[in-house]
Amino acid sequence: MQEWGTRQAVVLADANVAALYPHFFDALSDHFTCRTITIPGSESSKTIEQAVQVWQQLQAWQMERNDTLIMFGGGMVCDLGGFVAATYKRGIHGVYCPTTLLSMIDAAYGGKTAVNLHHVKNCIGVVRQPDHVMPANTTFLQTLPMAELKSGFGEMIKYALIASPLLLKQINDLEVLTPESVSPLWIQECVRIKENVVRKDPNDHHERHVLNFGHTIGHAIEGYYAASGRGVPHGVAVAAGLLYESLLSEKLTGLPHNEFLMIENLIQRHFKVKPFSKKKWNVLLPYLIQDKKNKDGRINFTLLKGIGSPVTDVLVQDYPF
Ligand SMILES: NC(=O)c1ccc[n+]([C@@H]2O[C@H](COP(=O)([O-])OP(=O)(O)OC[C@H]3O[C@@H](n4cnc5c(N)ncnc54)[C@H](O)[C@@H]3O)[C@@H](O)[C@H]2O)c1
């Protein structure tokens, strides 16, 4: 941060994380004017109204373009704070300190920032790469609620399915998910895959679509639950999306049945996903048709033709079964 001329650093902290780790950034005050903004630790903070409050605070503290906003929390803080940092004065520096499994493997990388609009996920946002991501510190996982650890694990399964049969084998051998069972090597492998994909297509024109496997239905599930006043962790919704989109993959892109069964077994061992049905499709349809990736009124899926072989831009009009 010194090398890019920062004089003032502001930590944008998830309130739950700030309460658990109140002194984590104390040493920063030796070098910079350092202040903290805490925001409620919930997806409902990922709004334009919350962004306005943070912009106003940065303005009150006279943050300049060389100054740095540090995101201290999970994907919610990364997305909101990344958006604020990208837009305040057309961009100040952004550093991510991810504290959830999901943000360590995914949300802190790739530069997608966003807030939600009327329960439509990530509707408003920009792509801007962070200046720095602090390496995953797995001691944060010790305090993470189990549901959130599972959420990150759901996203990890996605990375294994689209690009890493070896990672898939290792996580498939895992009997019980605990904070200690998550290998730092698994985290590094997911980051490697994501950075590789993002390097080829930072602005999400084509190659990056492979990362959407499980997410078309996953985001619709999140939108549905948010609208009905109940939250669902992102990666848990993605895990259901992975299973349903694997079913679609068997039907539409030739995923072999034995590979589908292996995916189903892995997901059902860790997540209790209800069967897919036309009724479920119809419930999710209002959210599916809002998806940013859609083309010509058709829903755009990334599916698999096999484990490790994603197919992007599969367009679907109606319930496909
Ligand atoms: N930008 C991207 O590329 C990208 C990728 C994936 C997901 N996301 C977004 O990330 C968000 C989900 O992020 P998430 O799963 O990290 O959840 P989150 O940031 O909402 O955090 C989940 C919960 O865990 C708590 N928490 C965080 N770290 C903790 C810790 N170490 N100990 C105890 N509690 C802790 C938080 O207070 C919160 O209650 C979604 O909004 C999703 O859309 C973005």
The ligand as an SDF file (V2000), in Angstrom:
LIG
                    3D

 44 48  0  0  0  0  0  0  0  0999 V2000
  -17.3930  -11.6210   -6.7890 N   0  0  0  0  0  0  0  0  0  0  0  0
  -17.3660  -12.9050   -6.9830 C   0  0  0  0  0  0  0  0  0  0  0  0
  -16.6630  -13.4070   -7.8590 O   0  0  0  0  0  0  0  0  0  0  0  0
  -18.2030  -13.7910   -6.1180 C   0  0  0  0  0  0  0  0  0  0  0  0
  -18.0760  -15.1710   -6.2070 C   0  0  0  0  0  0  0  0  0  0  0  0
  -18.8330  -15.9540   -5.3680 C   0  0  0  0  0  0  0  0  0  0  0  0
  -19.7280  -15.3640   -4.4750 C   0  0  0  0  0  0  0  0  0  0  0  0
  -19.8350  -14.0280   -4.4130 N   0  0  0  0  0  0  0  0  0  0  0  0
  -20.7730  -13.3900   -3.4750 C   0  0  0  0  0  0  0  0  0  0  0  0
  -20.2890  -13.6620   -2.1540 O   0  0  0  0  0  0  0  0  0  0  0  0
  -21.3880  -13.5940   -1.2540 C   0  0  0  0  0  0  0  0  0  0  0  0
  -21.3260  -14.7570   -0.3180 C   0  0  0  0  0  0  0  0  0  0  0  0
  -20.1130  -14.7140    0.3510 O   0  0  0  0  0  0  0  0  0  0  0  0
  -19.7870  -15.6790    1.5710 P   0  0  0  0  0  0  0  0  0  0  0  0
  -20.3110  -17.0200    1.2990 O   0  0  0  0  0  0  0  0  0  0  0  0
  -18.3670  -15.4980    1.8510 O   0  0  0  0  0  0  0  0  0  0  0  0
  -20.7260  -15.1370    2.7290 O   0  0  0  0  0  0  0  0  0  0  0  0
  -20.8250  -13.7760    3.5530 P   0  0  0  0  0  0  0  0  0  0  0  0
  -19.7960  -12.8200    3.2110 O   0  0  0  0  0  0  0  0  0  0  0  0
  -22.2590  -13.3580    3.4400 O   0  0  0  0  0  0  0  0  0  0  0  0
  -20.5560  -14.3190    5.0390 O   0  0  0  0  0  0  0  0  0  0  0  0
  -21.3880  -15.3310    5.5580 C   0  0  0  0  0  0  0  0  0  0  0  0
  -21.5580  -15.1920    7.0640 C   0  0  0  0  0  0  0  0  0  0  0  0
  -20.3480  -15.5700    7.7000 O   0  0  0  0  0  0  0  0  0  0  0  0
  -19.9390  -14.5520    8.6150 C   0  0  0  0  0  0  0  0  0  0  0  0
  -18.4730  -14.6340    8.6640 N   0  0  0  0  0  0  0  0  0  0  0  0
  -17.5870  -14.2920    7.7070 C   0  0  0  0  0  0  0  0  0  0  0  0
  -16.3560  -14.6790    8.0530 N   0  0  0  0  0  0  0  0  0  0  0  0
  -16.4430  -15.2410    9.2730 C   0  0  0  0  0  0  0  0  0  0  0  0
  -15.5160  -15.8490   10.1530 C   0  0  0  0  0  0  0  0  0  0  0  0
  -14.2340  -16.0010    9.8320 N   0  0  0  0  0  0  0  0  0  0  0  0
  -15.9680  -16.3140   11.3500 N   0  0  0  0  0  0  0  0  0  0  0  0
  -17.2920  -16.2050   11.6540 C   0  0  0  0  0  0  0  0  0  0  0  0
  -18.2210  -15.6820   10.8580 N   0  0  0  0  0  0  0  0  0  0  0  0
  -17.8040  -15.2010    9.6760 C   0  0  0  0  0  0  0  0  0  0  0  0
  -20.5360  -13.2830    8.0680 C   0  0  0  0  0  0  0  0  0  0  0  0
  -20.7430  -12.3280    9.0910 O   0  0  0  0  0  0  0  0  0  0  0  0
  -21.8800  -13.7850    7.5230 C   0  0  0  0  0  0  0  0  0  0  0  0
  -22.8380  -13.8440    8.5440 O   0  0  0  0  0  0  0  0  0  0  0  0
  -22.6300  -13.5480   -2.0830 C   0  0  0  0  0  0  0  0  0  0  0  0
  -23.1320  -12.2490   -2.0950 O   0  0  0  0  0  0  0  0  0  0  0  0
  -22.1560  -13.9400   -3.4770 C   0  0  0  0  0  0  0  0  0  0  0  0
  -22.9480  -13.3950   -4.4920 O   0  0  0  0  0  0  0  0  0  0  0  0
  -19.0970  -13.2280   -5.2090 C   0  0  0  0  0  0  0  0  0  0  0  0
  1  2  1  0
  2  3  2  0
  2  4  1  0
  4  5  1  0
  4 44  2  0
  5  6  2  0
  6  7  1  0
  7  8  2  0
  8  9  1  0
  8 44  1  0
  9 10  1  0
  9 42  1  0
 10 11  1  0
 11 12  1  0
 11 40  1  0
 12 13  1  0
 13 14  1  0
 14 15  2  0
 14 16  1  0
 14 17  1  0
 17 18  1  0
 18 19  2  0
 18 20  1  0
 18 21  1  0
 21 22  1  0
 22 23  1  0
 23 24  1  0
 23 38  1  0
 24 25  1  0
 25 26  1  0
 25 36  1  0
 26 27  1  0
 26 35  1  0
 27 28  2  0
 28 29  1  0
 29 30  1  0
 29 35  2  0
 30 31  1  0
 30 32  2  0
 32 33  1  0
 33 34  2  0
 34 35  1  0
 36 37  1  0
 36 38  1  0
 38 39  1  0
 40 41  1  0
 40 42  1  0
 42 43  1  0
M  CHG  2   8   1  16  -1
M  END
$$$$
